[in-house]
Amino acid sequence: MNVCSAKASDASVDRTARAKIRDAAIETVAIDGPSGVTARKVAAAAGVSPALLIHHYGSMDSLREECDHYVAAELRRLKSAATAQGASLDLLAALRTGHPLPLARYLAAVLTDDSPAVSRLVDELVADACAYSEQAVGTGMLQPSADPQGRAAVLMLWGLGALVLHRHMERLLGVDPTNPDFGRTPESVNYLAPVYEIYSNGLLAEEFAERARDAMAALADGARSTEEASP
C-alpha cells in the first residue's frame, strides 16, 4: 500500500468515527438531556474510547456545537426538500419520512438550557426558517408576508415551544411530537389537523382580522415614530 492510499484510508476511518461519535452524542442528549452527558457515556454509546472522542472533538463543548449544527442542517435539508416540491407535495409521505436520529427529542432536551450555545442554535434555526419559508412562497406553498423574517421567526418559535412542552401535548392531545414515529401514527392527527386548520383557514373572523391589521399598523407606526424621535 502506498502512502497516498494509506492516508486516504485513515481519513475515511476518521470521518466515520467522528460521525459515529456525533450521532451517539445526539442520541445520548435526547435520552439523558445535556446535563447528563459525559465523554465516557458518549464514547461507550459510539463504541469508541473517550480518548478517541477527545482526539476528534477536543472537548464536549465542541462536540455539542457540532451536534447542534448537524441537527439544524438536517432539519434544513428536510424542510428544503419538502418546500422544493411546492403545492404538489405529498404531505402524508412527507410526514411519514423518518430520520435515523431523534432530532426533535434532541431539540426538546437542549432548548431549555439558557446558554449562548442554545441562542446560537435558535438563531440558526430561525435563519433557516426564513430561507425555506421564502422558498415556499416561491413554490406556491405559502402566501407572501409583509414581514417574512418576523413570520418565519414566530412560526419557528411556536414549533420549538411545542417540542419543549411535548409532555403537555401528549397529556392534552394524546401525541408526543418528539416521538420518532410522530407523523406515522394515527394519533398524530390530533395535533396536525388543528395546525393545518389554523394555517389553511386562519383563526380570526374577517371583520375582526381587519381591525387587528389596522391595530398592528398603528402600533408599527408608533414604534417608528418613537425610533425617529430617539436621539
Beta strands, then each sheet from edge to edge (+ up, - down):
end
